[in-house]
Amino acid sequence: MQVQNGNAQIGGLSLPIYNSMVARGTIDPKKVIALAESDPFPQYPWTMRSDLDTSLKEAITKAFIDLKDEKVLASFKADGFAPIDDKAYDVVRELGKVLNLDLSQ
């Protein structure tokens, strides 16, 4: 919105959110253009402590993956959950290098 309103020259935004805002008419694609697009990366992760009992972590993971109740999923604004591992975030680490960011903190 800041770019469209002339308050910023450039900004970053998730492509699904951008597309949703264009579809709703919130963003005018004639005023805001995509300059580049990164590789996809996981969004809205649900995490748990690494020191939890393995069987508990597996049960929690299974509960999320098996969740099919549309009313419950709607409360998350999701249509489902999928497992990921740390490698899925390599794209974020690579973007950090390009932007000269220290992601170790």
N, CA, C and O atoms as a GROMACS GRO file, in nm:
protein
  420
    1MET      N    1   0.083  -0.119   0.000
    1MET     CA    2   0.000   0.000   0.000
    1MET      C    3   0.087   0.126   0.000
    1MET      O    4   0.054   0.225  -0.064
    2GLN      N    5   0.199   0.120   0.073
    2GLN     CA    6   0.285   0.238   0.079
    2GLN      C    7   0.343   0.272  -0.058
    2GLN      O    8   0.357   0.389  -0.093
    3VAL      N    9   0.376   0.169  -0.136
    3VAL     CA   10   0.427   0.192  -0.272
    3VAL      C   11   0.317   0.253  -0.358
    3VAL      O   12   0.339   0.353  -0.426
    4GLN      N   13   0.200   0.194  -0.355
    4GLN     CA   14   0.088   0.243  -0.436
    4GLN      C   15   0.052   0.387  -0.401
    4GLN      O   16   0.017   0.466  -0.488
    5ASN      N   17   0.061   0.420  -0.272
    5ASN     CA   18   0.024   0.554  -0.227
    5ASN      C   19   0.137   0.656  -0.242
    5ASN      O   20   0.121   0.773  -0.207
    6GLY      N   21   0.253   0.611  -0.295
    6GLY     CA   22   0.364   0.702  -0.318
    6GLY      C   23   0.448   0.730  -0.195
    6GLY      O   24   0.532   0.820  -0.198
    7ASN      N   25   0.428   0.656  -0.087
    7ASN     CA   26   0.504   0.677   0.037
    7ASN      C   27   0.634   0.597   0.041
    7ASN      O   28   0.717   0.620   0.129
    8ALA      N   29   0.651   0.504  -0.052
    8ALA     CA   30   0.774   0.424  -0.061
    8ALA      C   31   0.800   0.394  -0.208
    8ALA      O   32   0.706   0.380  -0.287
    9GLN      N   33   0.928   0.384  -0.243
    9GLN     CA   34   0.962   0.356  -0.383
    9GLN      C   35   0.960   0.207  -0.414
    9GLN      O   36   0.940   0.167  -0.528
   10ILE      N   37   0.983   0.126  -0.312
   10ILE     CA   38   0.990  -0.018  -0.333
   10ILE      C   39   0.945  -0.090  -0.206
   10ILE      O   40   0.955  -0.035  -0.096
   11GLY      N   41   0.895  -0.211  -0.221
   11GLY     CA   42   0.853  -0.289  -0.106
   11GLY      C   43   0.856  -0.437  -0.139
   11GLY      O   44   0.876  -0.476  -0.254
   12GLY      N   45   0.836  -0.517  -0.040
   12GLY     CA   46   0.833  -0.662  -0.058
   12GLY      C   47   0.702  -0.718  -0.007
   12GLY      O   48   0.647  -0.669   0.092
   13LEU      N   49   0.653  -0.821  -0.075
   13LEU     CA   50   0.523  -0.877  -0.038
   13LEU      C   51   0.514  -1.020  -0.089
   13LEU      O   52   0.568  -1.054  -0.194
   14SER      N   53   0.447  -1.102  -0.015
   14SER     CA   54   0.420  -1.240  -0.057
   14SER      C   55   0.334  -1.238  -0.182
   14SER      O   56   0.234  -1.166  -0.188
   15LEU      N   57   0.372  -1.317  -0.282
   15LEU     CA   58   0.296  -1.320  -0.408
   15LEU      C   59   0.149  -1.360  -0.388
   15LEU      O   60   0.062  -1.296  -0.447
   16PRO      N   61   0.118  -1.462  -0.307
   16PRO     CA   62  -0.024  -1.493  -0.286
   16PRO      C   63  -0.102  -1.377  -0.224
   16PRO      O   64  -0.218  -1.354  -0.259
   17ILE      N   65  -0.039  -1.303  -0.135
   17ILE     CA   66  -0.107  -1.188  -0.075
   17ILE      C   67  -0.123  -1.078  -0.179
   17ILE      O   68  -0.230  -1.016  -0.188
   18TYR      N   69  -0.019  -1.053  -0.258
   18TYR     CA   70  -0.028  -0.953  -0.366
   18TYR      C   71  -0.143  -0.988  -0.460
   18TYR      O   72  -0.226  -0.903  -0.491
   19ASN      N   73  -0.147  -1.113  -0.507
   19ASN     CA   74  -0.252  -1.155  -0.600
   19ASN      C   75  -0.390  -1.140  -0.538
   19ASN      O   76  -0.485  -1.100  -0.606
   20SER      N   77  -0.402  -1.171  -0.411
   20SER     CA   78  -0.530  -1.157  -0.341
   20SER      C   79  -0.572  -1.010  -0.334
   20SER      O   80  -0.688  -0.976  -0.354
   21MET      N   81  -0.475  -0.923  -0.306
   21MET     CA   82  -0.506  -0.780  -0.297
   21MET      C   83  -0.542  -0.722  -0.433
   21MET      O   84  -0.627  -0.633  -0.442
   22VAL      N   85  -0.478  -0.771  -0.539
   22VAL     CA   86  -0.514  -0.727  -0.675
   22VAL      C   87  -0.656  -0.774  -0.707
   22VAL      O   88  -0.736  -0.696  -0.759
   23ALA      N   89  -0.687  -0.900  -0.675
   23ALA     CA   90  -0.820  -0.955  -0.703
   23ALA      C   91  -0.930  -0.878  -0.630
   23ALA      O   92  -1.040  -0.862  -0.682
   24ARG      N   93  -0.900  -0.831  -0.508
   24ARG     CA   94  -0.998  -0.755  -0.430
   24ARG      C   95  -1.003  -0.608  -0.471
   24ARG      O   96  -1.091  -0.535  -0.426
   25GLY      N   97  -0.909  -0.565  -0.555
   25GLY     CA   98  -0.906  -0.426  -0.596
   25GLY      C   99  -0.833  -0.335  -0.499
   25GLY      O  100  -0.836  -0.213  -0.514
   26THR      N  101  -0.766  -0.392  -0.400
   26THR     CA  102  -0.692  -0.314  -0.302
   26THR      C  103  -0.564  -0.256  -0.364
   26THR      O  104  -0.524  -0.144  -0.334
   27ILE      N  105  -0.501  -0.336  -0.451
   27ILE     CA  106  -0.381  -0.292  -0.521
   27ILE      C  107  -0.412  -0.281  -0.669
   27ILE      O  108  -0.473  -0.370  -0.728
   28ASP      N  109  -0.368  -0.171  -0.729
   28ASP     CA  110  -0.383  -0.150  -0.873
   28ASP      C  111  -0.255  -0.198  -0.941
   28ASP      O  112  -0.149  -0.138  -0.922
   29PRO      N  113  -0.261  -0.306  -1.020
   29PRO     CA  114  -0.140  -0.359  -1.082
   29PRO      C  115  -0.077  -0.264  -1.183
   29PRO      O  116   0.035  -0.288  -1.229
   30LYS      N  117  -0.147  -0.157  -1.218
   30LYS     CA  118  -0.088  -0.055  -1.306
   30LYS      C  119   0.002   0.040  -1.226
   30LYS      O  120   0.088   0.109  -1.282
   31LYS      N  121  -0.019   0.043  -1.094
   31LYS     CA  122   0.060   0.132  -1.008
   31LYS      C  123   0.170   0.057  -0.933
   31LYS      O  124   0.268   0.118  -0.892
   32VAL      N  125   0.153  -0.073  -0.915
   32VAL     CA  126   0.249  -0.154  -0.839
   32VAL      C  127   0.286  -0.274  -0.925
   32VAL      O  128   0.202  -0.357  -0.958
   33ILE      N  129   0.413  -0.281  -0.961
   33ILE     CA  130   0.458  -0.393  -1.045
   33ILE      C  131   0.557  -0.481  -0.969
   33ILE      O  132   0.626  -0.435  -0.878
   34ALA      N  133   0.562  -0.606  -1.009
   34ALA     CA  134   0.658  -0.700  -0.951
   34ALA      C  135   0.790  -0.686  -1.026
   34ALA      O  136   0.794  -0.702  -1.148
   35LEU      N  137   0.896  -0.657  -0.954
   35LEU     CA  138   1.029  -0.644  -1.014
   35LEU      C  139   1.101  -0.778  -1.020
   35LEU      O  140   1.178  -0.804  -1.112
   36ALA      N  141   1.075  -0.861  -0.920
   36ALA     CA  142   1.141  -0.991  -0.912
   36ALA      C  143   1.057  -1.083  -0.825
   36ALA      O  144   0.971  -1.038  -0.749
   37GLU      N  145   1.083  -1.211  -0.838
   37GLU     CA  146   1.011  -1.310  -0.758
   37GLU      C  147   1.111  -1.413  -0.708
   37GLU      O  148   1.188  -1.468  -0.786
   38SER      N  149   1.109  -1.438  -0.578
   38SER     CA  150   1.199  -1.538  -0.521
   38SER      C  151   1.143  -1.678  -0.543
   38SER      O  152   1.027  -1.694  -0.583
   39ASP      N  153   1.225  -1.777  -0.516
   39ASP     CA  154   1.173  -1.912  -0.512
   39ASP      C  155   1.071  -1.919  -0.398
   39ASP      O  156   1.082  -1.843  -0.302
   40PRO      N  157   0.973  -2.008  -0.407
   40PRO     CA  158   0.875  -2.020  -0.298
   40PRO      C  159   0.943  -2.061  -0.168
   40PRO      O  160   1.043  -2.133  -0.168
   41PHE      N  161   0.888  -2.015  -0.058
   41PHE     CA  162   0.936  -2.060   0.072
   41PHE      C  163   0.819  -2.077   0.167
   41PHE      O  164   0.714  -2.016   0.149
   42PRO      N  165   0.838  -2.161   0.268
   42PRO     CA  166   0.727  -2.192   0.360
   42PRO      C  167   0.676  -2.066   0.430
   42PRO      O  168   0.753  -1.979   0.471
   43GLN      N  169   0.546  -2.060   0.443
   43GLN     CA  170   0.485  -1.948   0.511
   43GLN      C  171   0.402  -1.998   0.629
   43GLN      O  172   0.349  -2.109   0.628
   44TYR      N  173   0.394  -1.914   0.728
   44TYR     CA  174   0.312  -1.942   0.847
   44TYR      C  175   0.345  -2.077   0.911
   44TYR      O  176   0.256  -2.161   0.927
   45PRO      N  177   0.472  -2.098   0.947
   45PRO     CA  178   0.508  -2.228   1.005
   45PRO      C  179   0.454  -2.244   1.147
   45PRO      O  180   0.446  -2.149   1.224
   46TRP      N  181   0.417  -2.365   1.177
   46TRP     CA  182   0.384  -2.405   1.313
   46TRP      C  183   0.503  -2.486   1.361
   46TRP      O  184   0.543  -2.583   1.296
   47THR      N  185   0.557  -2.448   1.473
   47THR     CA  186   0.678  -2.514   1.522
   47THR      C  187   0.656  -2.568   1.662
   47THR      O  188   0.559  -2.533   1.730
   48MET      N  189   0.748  -2.655   1.704
   48MET     CA  190   0.744  -2.706   1.840
   48MET      C  191   0.886  -2.719   1.891
   48MET      O  192   0.981  -2.721   1.814
   49ARG      N  193   0.899  -2.726   2.020
   49ARG     CA  194   1.031  -2.737   2.081
   49ARG      C  195   1.100  -2.864   2.036
   49ARG      O  196   1.038  -2.970   2.029
   50SER      N  197   1.227  -2.854   2.007
   50SER     CA  198   1.302  -2.970   1.959
   50SER      C  199   1.323  -3.074   2.068
   50SER      O  200   1.349  -3.190   2.037
   51ASP      N  201   1.312  -3.035   2.195
   51ASP     CA  202   1.335  -3.131   2.303
   51ASP      C  203   1.208  -3.203   2.349
   51ASP      O  204   1.210  -3.273   2.451
   52LEU      N  205   1.098  -3.186   2.277
   52LEU     CA  206   0.976  -3.262   2.310
   52LEU      C  207   0.999  -3.410   2.282
   52LEU      O  208   1.080  -3.447   2.197
   53ASP      N  209   0.927  -3.493   2.353
   53ASP     CA  210   0.934  -3.637   2.330
   53ASP      C  211   0.899  -3.667   2.184
   53ASP      O  212   0.804  -3.610   2.129
   54THR      N  213   0.975  -3.754   2.122
   54THR     CA  214   0.957  -3.787   1.980
   54THR      C  215   0.815  -3.831   1.949
   54THR      O  216   0.758  -3.791   1.847
   55SER      N  217   0.758  -3.914   2.034
   55SER     CA  218   0.622  -3.963   2.006
   55SER      C  219   0.520  -3.850   2.013
   55SER      O  220   0.422  -3.850   1.938
   56LEU      N  221   0.541  -3.755   2.102
   56LEU     CA  222   0.451  -3.640   2.111
   56LEU      C  223   0.464  -3.553   1.985
   56LEU      O  224   0.363  -3.510   1.930
   57LYS      N  225   0.587  -3.528   1.941
   57LYS     CA  226   0.607  -3.449   1.818
   57LYS      C  227   0.541  -3.517   1.699
   57LYS      O  228   0.478  -3.451   1.616
   58GLU      N  229   0.555  -3.648   1.690
   58GLU     CA  230   0.492  -3.722   1.579
   58GLU      C  231   0.340  -3.713   1.585
   58GLU      O  232   0.275  -3.698   1.482
   59ALA      N  233   0.284  -3.722   1.706
   59ALA     CA  234   0.138  -3.714   1.722
   59ALA      C  235   0.086  -3.575   1.684
   59ALA      O  236  -0.018  -3.562   1.619
   60ILE      N  237   0.159  -3.471   1.725
   60ILE     CA  238   0.119  -3.335   1.691
   60ILE      C  239   0.125  -3.314   1.540
   60ILE      O  240   0.033  -3.259   1.480
   61THR      N  241   0.235  -3.357   1.480
   61THR     CA  242   0.251  -3.344   1.335
   61THR      C  243   0.140  -3.416   1.261
   61THR      O  244   0.081  -3.361   1.168
   62LYS      N  245   0.111  -3.537   1.302
   62LYS     CA  246   0.005  -3.617   1.238
   62LYS      C  247  -0.131  -3.548   1.252
   62LYS      O  248  -0.210  -3.546   1.158
   63ALA      N  249  -0.158  -3.491   1.369
   63ALA     CA  250  -0.286  -3.423   1.391
   63ALA      C  251  -0.304  -3.307   1.294
   63ALA      O  252  -0.413  -3.288   1.239
   64PHE      N  253  -0.199  -3.230   1.272
   64PHE     CA  254  -0.209  -3.118   1.177
   64PHE      C  255  -0.224  -3.168   1.034
   64PHE      O  256  -0.310  -3.119   0.960
   65ILE      N  257  -0.143  -3.265   0.995
   65ILE     CA  258  -0.147  -3.315   0.857
   65ILE      C  259  -0.280  -3.382   0.826
   65ILE      O  260  -0.332  -3.370   0.715
   66ASP      N  261  -0.336  -3.453   0.923
   66ASP     CA  262  -0.462  -3.525   0.902
   66ASP      C  263  -0.586  -3.436   0.916
   66ASP      O  264  -0.697  -3.481   0.889
   67LEU      N  265  -0.568  -3.312   0.958
   67LEU     CA  266  -0.681  -3.223   0.981
   67LEU      C  267  -0.755  -3.194   0.850
   67LEU      O  268  -0.697  -3.141   0.755
   68LYS      N  269  -0.882  -3.230   0.846
   68LYS     CA  270  -0.964  -3.210   0.725
   68LYS      C  271  -1.091  -3.130   0.751
   68LYS      O  272  -1.161  -3.094   0.657
   69ASP      N  273  -1.122  -3.103   0.878
   69ASP     CA  274  -1.244  -3.032   0.914
   69ASP      C  275  -1.239  -2.889   0.858
   69ASP      O  276  -1.156  -2.808   0.901
   70GLU      N  277  -1.326  -2.859   0.763
   70GLU     CA  278  -1.323  -2.730   0.695
   70GLU      C  279  -1.348  -2.612   0.789
   70GLU      O  280  -1.290  -2.505   0.770
   71LYS      N  281  -1.432  -2.631   0.891
   71LYS     CA  282  -1.458  -2.522   0.985
   71LYS      C  283  -1.333  -2.491   1.067
   71LYS      O  284  -1.301  -2.374   1.090
   72VAL      N  285  -1.264  -2.595   1.109
   72VAL     CA  286  -1.141  -2.574   1.186
   72VAL      C  287  -1.035  -2.511   1.096
   72VAL      O  288  -0.969  -2.415   1.136
   73LEU      N  289  -1.019  -2.563   0.974
   73LEU     CA  290  -0.921  -2.506   0.882
   73LEU      C  291  -0.953  -2.361   0.849
   73LEU      O  292  -0.862  -2.279   0.835
   74ALA      N  293  -1.080  -2.328   0.838
   74ALA     CA  294  -1.120  -2.190   0.809
   74ALA      C  295  -1.072  -2.095   0.919
   74ALA      O  296  -1.036  -1.981   0.891
   75SER      N  297  -1.072  -2.142   1.044
   75SER     CA  298  -1.025  -2.057   1.153
   75SER      C  299  -0.876  -2.025   1.140
   75SER      O  300  -0.829  -1.924   1.192
   76PHE      N  301  -0.802  -2.112   1.071
   76PHE     CA  302  -0.660  -2.088   1.044
   76PHE      C  303  -0.641  -2.014   0.911
   76PHE      O  304  -0.529  -1.978   0.875
   77LYS      N  305  -0.751  -1.992   0.838
   77LYS     CA  306  -0.745  -1.938   0.702
   77LYS      C  307  -0.654  -2.026   0.616
   77LYS      O  308  -0.569  -1.978   0.542
   78ALA      N  309  -0.674  -2.157   0.629
   78ALA     CA  310  -0.592  -2.256   0.559
   78ALA      C  311  -0.680  -2.361   0.495
   78ALA      O  312  -0.795  -2.381   0.535
   79ASP      N  313  -0.626  -2.428   0.396
   79ASP     CA  314  -0.698  -2.542   0.339
   79ASP      C  315  -0.629  -2.673   0.374
   79ASP      O  316  -0.670  -2.780   0.329
   80GLY      N  317  -0.524  -2.665   0.454
   80GLY     CA  318  -0.454  -2.784   0.500
   80GLY      C  319  -0.316  -2.750   0.550
   80GLY      O  320  -0.272  -2.635   0.543
   81PHE      N  321  -0.247  -2.850   0.602
   81PHE     CA  322  -0.112  -2.835   0.653
   81PHE      C  323  -0.023  -2.940   0.589
   81PHE      O  324  -0.069  -3.048   0.555
   82ALA      N  325   0.104  -2.906   0.573
   82ALA     CA  326   0.199  -2.999   0.512
   82ALA      C  327   0.329  -2.996   0.592
   82ALA      O  328   0.368  -2.891   0.644
   83PRO      N  329   0.396  -3.109   0.602
   83PRO     CA  330   0.522  -3.111   0.676
   83PRO      C  331   0.635  -3.048   0.594
   83PRO      O  332   0.635  -3.056   0.471
   84ILE      N  333   0.729  -2.987   0.662
   84ILE     CA  334   0.849  -2.934   0.597
   84ILE      C  335   0.968  -2.966   0.686
   84ILE      O  336   0.952  -3.004   0.802
   85ASP      N  337   1.086  -2.951   0.631
   85ASP     CA  338   1.206  -2.964   0.714
   85ASP      C  339   1.291  -2.839   0.696
   85ASP      O  340   1.257  -2.749   0.619
   86ASP      N  341   1.401  -2.835   0.769
   86ASP     CA  342   1.484  -2.715   0.771
   86ASP      C  343   1.534  -2.675   0.633
   86ASP      O  344   1.552  -2.556   0.606
   87LYS      N  345   1.556  -2.771   0.545
   87LYS     CA  346   1.605  -2.740   0.409
   87LYS      C  347   1.508  -2.650   0.333
   87LYS      O  348   1.549  -2.577   0.243
   88ALA      N  349   1.381  -2.655   0.369
   88ALA     CA  350   1.282  -2.572   0.300
   88ALA      C  351   1.312  -2.423   0.317
   88ALA      O  352   1.265  -2.340   0.238
   89TYR      N  353   1.390  -2.389   0.419
   89TYR     CA  354   1.423  -2.249   0.445
   89TYR      C  355   1.555  -2.206   0.383
   89TYR      O  356   1.600  -2.093   0.404
   90ASP      N  357   1.620  -2.294   0.305
   90ASP     CA  358   1.744  -2.256   0.238
   90ASP      C  359   1.724  -2.135   0.148
   90ASP      O  360   1.813  -2.052   0.135
   91VAL      N  361   1.608  -2.125   0.085
   91VAL     CA  362   1.580  -2.010  -0.002
   91VAL      C  363   1.584  -1.880   0.078
   91VAL      O  364   1.628  -1.777   0.026
   92VAL      N  365   1.539  -1.882   0.203
   92VAL     CA  366   1.543  -1.763   0.288
   92VAL      C  367   1.688  -1.730   0.321
   92VAL      O  368   1.727  -1.613   0.319
   93ARG      N  369   1.767  -1.832   0.351
   93ARG     CA  370   1.909  -1.810   0.381
   93ARG      C  371   1.981  -1.750   0.260
   93ARG      O  372   2.064  -1.661   0.275
   94GLU      N  373   1.948  -1.799   0.142
   94GLU     CA  374   2.010  -1.746   0.020
   94GLU      C  375   1.969  -1.600  -0.004
   94GLU      O  376   2.052  -1.518  -0.042
   95LEU      N  377   1.842  -1.569   0.020
   95LEU     CA  378   1.798  -1.429   0.007
   95LEU      C  379   1.870  -1.341   0.108
   95LEU      O  380   1.905  -1.227   0.078
   96GLY      N  381   1.892  -1.393   0.228
   96GLY     CA  382   1.966  -1.319   0.330
   96GLY      C  383   2.106  -1.286   0.284
   96GLY      O  384   2.155  -1.175   0.309
   97LYS      N  385   2.172  -1.380   0.218
   97LYS     CA  386   2.307  -1.354   0.165
   97LYS      C  387   2.303  -1.245   0.059
   97LYS      O  388   2.387  -1.155   0.059
   98VAL      N  389   2.206  -1.254  -0.031
   98VAL     CA  390   2.192  -1.153  -0.138
   98VAL      C  391   2.173  -1.014  -0.077
   98VAL      O  392   2.226  -0.915  -0.128
   99LEU      N  393   2.095  -1.008   0.031
   99LEU     CA  394   2.066  -0.880   0.096
   99LEU      C  395   2.168  -0.842   0.202
   99LEU      O  396   2.154  -0.739   0.269
  100ASN      N  397   2.273  -0.927   0.217
  100ASN     CA  398   2.378  -0.903   0.315
  100ASN      C  399   2.322  -0.893   0.457
  100ASN      O  400   2.362  -0.806   0.534
  101LEU      N  401   2.230  -0.982   0.490
  101LEU     CA  402   2.169  -0.986   0.623
  101LEU      C  403   2.234  -1.093   0.708
  101LEU      O  404   2.272  -1.199   0.657
  102ASP      N  405   2.249  -1.067   0.837
  102ASP     CA  406   2.300  -1.167   0.930
  102ASP      C  407   2.179  -1.238   0.991
  102ASP      O  408   2.112  -1.183   1.079
  103LEU      N  409   2.152  -1.359   0.945
  103LEU     CA  410   2.037  -1.435   0.994
  103LEU      C  411   2.072  -1.527   1.109
  103LEU      O  412   1.991  -1.609   1.150
  104SER      N  413   2.194  -1.515   1.161
  104SER     CA  414   2.237  -1.604   1.269
  104SER      C  415   2.184  -1.561   1.405
  104SER      O  416   2.196  -1.636   1.502
  105GLN      N  417   2.127  -1.443   1.413
  105GLN     CA  418   2.080  -1.392   1.542
  105GLN      C  419   1.942  -1.440   1.574
  105GLN      O  420   1.888  -1.407   1.679
   0.00000   0.00000   0.00000
